[in-house]
Each structure stands twice: as structure tokens, then as C-alpha cells.
Amino acid sequence: MTSPNPPLIDSVRNFETRLKDLRKRVKAEQVSQIAKKSLRMAAEELGTEWFSSIEPELKTAGVDASLLLRYSERLQSLLKLASPNNLRTRYLAVLQETTRDFGVISFCRFRPLLQSQPPN
């Protein structure tokens, strides 16, 4: 029997899923600027969550600082885009760049944590 994932791993995987969902929703928009409040709020929530909980926990877990900096820059851009009427193409560029290799954090960096868990 495998043991459950540590809460941090589940949080990061959930965060990645929500990033991809936002990218899909923005991509489905047929307008040049994103004015829909629900999309802007989702972008703001993701950016805020990254800086308030995900990034600090990843630092504590020993994830490479340069990797975290790369994602922090992207999530800072997403936060800026959450203001009204930013270009759909800019949203897509930031979200594509962020989600493209997010698995580097969620899989490669967590392998040692998963392997070090005591069995149930």
C-alpha cells in the first residue's frame, strides 16, 4: 500500500491543475482583452497563493532558489495581468510559460520527499 502524498505535494499539484484550468479558460475567450472578472480574480488568487503559501513552503522543502525565482517572476506577471483589460495574448503567454514546465517542481523536486516517507 502506498502512503498518501505529503500536503505540500498535493498543494502544488492542485495549484498546477488550477493554472492549467485558467489557461484553458483564457484560451477559450474570443476577445482581445480579458475583462471578465472571474478570470481576473482567478489569476489574482493564484498569484497571491503562490507568494503567501506555495513558494515559502517550497523554500522550506529545499527546492532550488533559482527555480523558485523563475516561477515567482512568472506569477508576479500574472498578478499584474489581473488588473482590468489586459491582452488575452499576454495572459496566454504567461500561463503557457508557467505551466509548460511546472512539472519540474511537482515531480522531479518531490521525488526525494516521496521516497523518504515512512510506510503506513
N, C-alpha and C positions, 0 to 999 in steps of 0.2 A: 504494500500500500504506500502511495506517495503522500508526503506531508503537504499541507496547504502552503501556498506561497506566502512569504512574509508580506505584511501590509504595504510596505513600500513598493514592492514589485507589482502588486495589484493596483496600487495608485498610479504608477507610471503607465501600466498597460491601459488602464481606464482613461488616463489623460491622452494617450496616443489615439485611442479609439475616438474620443471626442474631437481631437484635432482633425482627424480624417473625416469625421462627420461634418464638421464645419466646412472643410474644403469642398466636400461633395455638395453641400447646400449652397455655397457661394458659386460654385461652378454651374449649378442649375439655374442661377439667376440670369435673366435675359436683358439686364440693364447694364449700362456702362459704369454706374456708380452705385455703391452699396449704401442705401439709406434705410433699409429695413432694420428696425430697432432690435428685433430678435437676433439677427446675425451680428450686429454690433455688440450687443450685450454678451453673446456667446464668446466673441473674440476678447472682450474685456475680462470676462470671468476666467477664461483660460490663461490669459497673461497674468492676471492677479494671482491665480492659484499657483502658477509656476514660481513666481517670486516669493509668495508667502509660505508655501509648504513643500512643493516638489523639489525645487533647487536646493533649499537648505538641507533637506533630508538626504539628497543625493551627495551633497558635500560631505555630510557626516558619514555616509556609507563608503566614502573614499573614491567616488567617481572622479576621473581626471578633470582638473580645473579648466584646462583649455577646451575640453569638450563641453563642459557646462557653460563656459563663456560664449561659445559659438551658439548654443541654444538660447542663452539669455539675450543675446543680441537679436535673434530672430523673434523671440517672444516680446521683446521691447518694441520691435517694429509692429507686431500685431496689436499691441496696446495702443500705439499711436494711430493705427488704422481704425480703431474702434470709434473714433470721432466721426461725426456725420459726413456723408458723401465722399468717401474715398473711392478710388477707382477699383473696380472689380478685378482688373488685371493685376493690380498691386497686391490685393488680398491673395489672389491665387498664387502669385509668385512667392510670397512669404510662406503661405501654407504648404505649397509644394516643396519648397526648400526645407521646411521644418519637418514635414512628415516623411520625406524621401528616405532619410537615413536615421529616423528616430529609433529604429530597432537596434542601433548601435548601443544606445543606453539601455533599452528594455531587455535585451537578450545577452549580448556579449558581456556587459558590465555586471550583470546579475548572476551569471553562471557560478562564480565562486560563492556567492551568498546562498544560492540554491543547494550547492554541493555541501556546504558546511552546516546545513540544518540537521538537527538531531532527528532520527526517525521517530515516528509516532508509536 
